[in-house]
Amino acid sequence: MQNLSCGISRIKSDNSMEIVRAPMADEVGTVQQTLQNLETREESSAFINSTCSLCVNRRPRIGLKKKFTYAELQLATNGFCPQSLMSDHGRKIYLGLLNDQRKILIRESPSVTIKEEEFKREVKILERVRHEHVASLLGSCSEGQHRFLVYEYICNGSLNKHLSNKSRKLTWERRISIAYGAAKGLEYLHRERIYGSMRPSNILITHDYQPLLSYYGLNINQYEALGQSSATTVLRTFEYLAPEYEETGIDLSKADVYSFGVVLVELITGRKTRQDTDGQSFLRWARPLLKKRKYMELIDPVIQDSVDIFQLYWLVRVADKCLSWDPRSRYSIKKVVTDLSCIITRSGVEDFSPTDSEL
């Protein structure tokens, strides 16, 4: 006992506790330092924009990932009822409510498309994902044929919804900020070797218009929506795919950059219907305008009066580079992030300076 520096107590037969000896002075200092280190680590684990200023939805801190049971997820979604179903494009996504009143997003991973061992390996990698612009994986469920990935809840829906609704709250400044945040999130996922999730439906935003990439995964089938009966869904899915998608050994990072280029064009132009594009596909309509720098024909009418013409010029150039047919000519995601940062700060983009005739 004399060789121990810690405090010593004993539990008596009546379940009361008796303090035999208090901790020695050195041990007290060590314990206090350990507690301070834990508090500092806990504070640093919070993201900069960890709480939504409008609805006070708070992002989760670092912690152990939970193994959910199927019964828990059933209870959280009221039996996976239709009212809890948020999306059904290939893989179903449900909104759930846990017993502690925390909201969660539950993404189905059908057992026919991924085996048990593959799913476990995927979960192990995804559990390490931690970035301010990537929604965190809270846990998973694997029981029999039931497999689900459980993500944190993001309060203001997807970029897809806001573009489709032609929201006036999606200002020019917010669109550039969303593009920059999404690019940083994508760059991080690529460092973790996670690809194939770049489209507006996978970009969730807070009420502060902070973007977070969600529903990512190692085994996402980019062509899953092609099996849907809706011709619009098939067309829209194809437009996010790089031209080389049928080739083997493609550069997945460059393919994602292509998809990001389509998202950039949507942020610039707004969500277009067939009536808006004279019956053409979205990119078939947009490409000539990008090449000819027809800025005012590209810009979304909702924000036409508030757009920064210099930032618009640079953003069109970045989008055009991302959409290059040859993947070798496409920007890297690192270059995209760097250029978007320069566009926001209006610095370091001299090589993009417009000519007088272009202005």
N, C-alpha and C positions, 0 to 999 in steps of 0.2 A: 504493500500500500504506500510506503514511503517513497518508492520509486515512481509513483504516479503523480502527475501535476494537476490532474483534473479533480473536480469535486466528486465526492463519493456519497451515495445515499443507499438506503436499503428499504425494501417494502416489507412491512411486518405482516403477521398472519391475519390481522384484522383489516388488511388492505390500506392501512395508513402508511405514510412515508416518513422515515426518520433520516435527517441529514447527519451523516457521520462526520464529514469534513468538507469545508468550503473549498473551491478551487484555489490553487496558489496564485500569487500575483501575476506571474508570467503567463499562466494559462488564461486568466481573465483578459489580459491584453490581446492574446491570440484570438480568443473567441470574438471579442469586439471587432478586431480587424477583419475576421472572416465575415461577420455580419455586414460590415461596411462594404466589403468587396461584393457580397451578394446583392446588396442594395444598388451599388453602382452598376453591376451587370444587368440588373433588372431594369434600371432606368435606360441603359444604353440599348436594351432590347426593343424599346418602343420606337416606332417609326416617327419621322419628323411630322408627318401629317397623319397621326394615328387616330384622331377623333374628328368626325364630320362636324363642322360648325353648325349645321342646320338640324340634323336629327340626332346628333351626339352618338352615332354608331361608332363603336371603338374597335380598332383592329386588334387581333389577338397578339399576345406577347409570346416570346419563345417558350416552349414547353414540350413535354412529352406528347407525341401524337397518339391519339386514342384509337383503340380497336373497337369500332362500333359493332353492336349485334344487329342482326336483321330486324329483331323485334323493336330495338330502339329507333331505328330509322322508320319502321312502320308507324310507330307512335308519333314520331316527329312530323310525319307527312299525312297523318290521319288516314293511314292505310294506303298511302300512295294514291290518294284521291285525285280526280281530274283538276280540282281547284288548286292543288299544290304543284301541278305540272307547269313549268315555266317554258320549256322548249322540248320539241320532239323531232329534231332534225337529225336522224340517224341514231343518236344516243339521247335518252331522256334525261332532263335536268329538273329536279324538284326543289322547291323551297320548303325547308323544314324548320321546326321550332322545338328546341330541346327543353328539358324540364326546368333548367335555370333561365328560361326565356331568351336564350341566345338563338339568333337565326343562323341557319346554315344553308349551303347549296350542295345538293347531292347529285352526283353525275353517275349515271349507270354505265357499267362496263360489261357488256354481255359476255357470258362465258363462252359463247360460240366463236368469238373473235379473239379471245385471249385466254391462254391456259393458266392454271393456278400458279405454277412456278414463275411464269412470266409476270403475272400480276403482282406477286410478292416482290420480285426484283424491281418492278416499276415503282411500287409504293416506297420501297427503301430509298430509291433515288429521289423521288418527288418530296419525301419528307424533309430533305435537306434544303429545299428551295426556300429562300428568304431574301426578299427584295422589296423596296418601297413601291415598285410598280408591277408587282406580281402577287396575285391573290395567294394566300398561304393554304397549303393542304393541312386540314385539321386532323384527318384520320382516314380510315378506310374500313370496309366491311367485306368479308369473304366467307360466306356460308353456303355450302352446296353450290347451286347454280347462281346464287346471288352475289354479285360483286359491285361495289360502289366506291367512288372516291368522294370524300367530304371536304368541301372548300369553305373558306370564310365567306360570309355574306357581305356583298357590296351594295350600298343603299340606294343608288339612283339608276339602276338598270344598265342596259348595254348601250354602247354607241350606236348599234344597229337601230335600236328603238328611237333614239333621239334624231338620227338622220331620217328615218322613215316618217317620223312625225313632223319633220321640218321645224324643229324647235328653234324659236328665236333666242332662247337662252344659250344656244350654241354659238357664241360670238366668235369673231375672228381670233381674238386673243386666246380664247379657250380652245379653239381648234388647233392652233399651233402648239399650245401647251399639251394637249392630248396626244398630238403626234410625237412630240419630244419624249413625253413620259412612256408612251407605248414602245418607242424605239429603244429607250434605255432598258425597259423590261425585256424586250426581245433580245437585245445584246446579252443580257444576263442569262437568259434561258439557253442561248447558243453556247455560252461558256460551260453550261451544265449539260451540253449535248442533248437539248430538248428542242424539237423542231415541229413545224407544221400546225401552228395554232393561230396564225395571223389572219383575222377577219373581224369586222365590226361586232359581230355577235359574241366574240370572245374578248372584247375590250369592255370591261365594266367600269363605271365611273361613279364617284361619290357626288354628293350635292355641291361639293367644292370643285367639282370637275377635275378631280385627280384620277387619272386612268390606271387601271390594274388589269393585267392579262390574266385570264382565268380559263378553266376547262382545258388546260394544256395536259400533255401526257406523252409518254414515250411511244405508245402504240396507237396513236390516233390515225385513223384511216381518212386521208384527205378526201377520198372519193365517196365517203359513206352517204353523203346527201344525194349522190347521183341516182340512188335507188328509189328516191321519192317520186311519187307520181306527178307532182307539180312541175310543169315545164319551167316555170319561173325559178323554182328552187334549183333545178338542174343548171340552168343558165347562170344564175348568180354564183353557184359553187364553182363552175368552170372558170369564171372570170378571175377568181383568186388564185388559180393554178398557173404555175410558170409554164411557158411553151414546151419545155423539155420534160414535162412530168411523166411522159411515157418511156423515157430513156432509163437505162439502168446506170447505176453509179453516179447519179446526179449530185451536185453540190446542194445539200439541203439548206444550208445557210443562205446561198444565193437565191434558192427557190422561195424562201421566206421573205427575202428582200423584195422579190417581185410582188408577192402578196401584199407586203407593206406599201409598195408603190400604188397598188389599187386602192388601199385604204386612204392614202394621201390624196388621191384624185377625188375620192368620195368626200373627204373633208373640205376640199377646195370647191367642188361643184355642188355638193349636196346630193342626197339620194335622188336619182333620176328614174323616171318611169319610161316605158316605151314611147309614150306620147311626147315626153320631153326630148327624146333623142331621135325623133322621126322614124321610129320603128326599128332602129339599129340597136345592137347590143351596146352596153354601156361603154366598153373600151373602144369599140369600133367608132363610136361617136366622139370619144374624148381624144384619141391619139392624134388625129390631124390638128386639133386645136392646140394640143401640147406642143407639137412640132413647129407650128406656125406662130406660137406665142400669142394666141388670141385670148388674152387675159380676161377681158370683160365678158367674153362669151362663155368662158369657163366658170367664172365665179358664181357662187350660189346667190341668186337674187335676194335671199333673206338677209345677207350681210354685205351686199354690194356697196352700200353707202358708207360702211365703216372699215372696209378692207385697207390694209397698208400696201400700197402698190409695189414698194420695193421688196417687202417680205413675200408678197404674192409672186413676184418674178423669181425670186430665189427658190421658193417652195415648188414652183412649176418645174424648175431645172432639176431639183432633187428627185421629184416624182418621175420625170422623164428618164433620168439615169437609172432609177430603180426598175423601170419597165423595159429596159433594154432587152431585145430578143436574145442576144448572145449573153449568157451568164458571165462570161469573162469580162464583158464590158460593164456589167452591173456594178453599182457601188457595193462595198462591204457594209455590214450593219454598223461597224465602227465608224466608217466614213459618214454614214447617214446620221448617226448620233452627233458627231462633230459638227456637221453642217447645220443641223437643226439648232444646235446650241448657238452657232454664229448668227443664224437668222433671228433668233429671239433677242440676242444682245446687239444685233446689227454691227457685228465686227468680224474681221477676218474672212470676208467673202468677196475680196476685190476681184477674184477671177470670175465672179458671177455678175459683175457690174453691167447693167443694161446699157445699150447704146441709146442715143437720142431718138433714133428712128423707132426702136422698140418701145420706148416710153411714149 
